[in-house]
Amino acid sequence: MKNLTPGFLLVLFALSLTLLTGCNSAPATQEAKTTSATPAAAPAAQATSVCPMGCEGSESTKPGQCPVCGMDLEKKS
């Protein structure tokens, strides 16, 4: 560790700083692309079947079984 010169440490610091700041800027550009690609007037699908136990995430547009507890889904009234 005594052989490290101040110039080498400066280059290492600059490289580390560049890598760390470069990682932070990537999600902002990806978020902008995803936001503009989504249509504003997309209709939301309404659930017609729900779990009789009220399990979270069990609403569905078609009959079937609850993914949480396995009970048959009932028509939403």
Secondary structure in CASP SS format (residue, H / E / C, confidence):
PFRMAT SS
TARGET T0000
AUTHOR 0000-0000-0000
METHOD secondary structure of the structure
MODEL  1
M C 1.00
K C 1.00
N C 1.00
L C 1.00
T C 1.00
P H 1.00
G H 1.00
F H 1.00
L H 1.00
L H 1.00
V H 1.00
L H 1.00
F H 1.00
A H 1.00
L H 1.00
S H 1.00
L H 1.00
T H 1.00
L H 1.00
L H 1.00
T H 1.00
G H 1.00
C H 1.00
N H 1.00
S H 1.00
A H 1.00
P H 1.00
A H 1.00
T H 1.00
Q H 1.00
E H 1.00
A H 1.00
K H 1.00
T H 1.00
T H 1.00
S H 1.00
A H 1.00
T C 1.00
P C 1.00
A C 1.00
A C 1.00
A C 1.00
P C 1.00
A C 1.00
A C 1.00
Q C 1.00
A C 1.00
T C 1.00
S E 1.00
V E 1.00
C C 1.00
P C 1.00
M C 1.00
G C 1.00
C C 1.00
E C 1.00
G C 1.00
S C 1.00
E C 1.00
S E 1.00
T C 1.00
K C 1.00
P C 1.00
G C 1.00
Q E 1.00
C C 1.00
P C 1.00
V C 1.00
C C 1.00
G C 1.00
M C 1.00
D E 1.00
L C 1.00
E E 1.00
K E 1.00
K C 1.00
S C 1.00
END
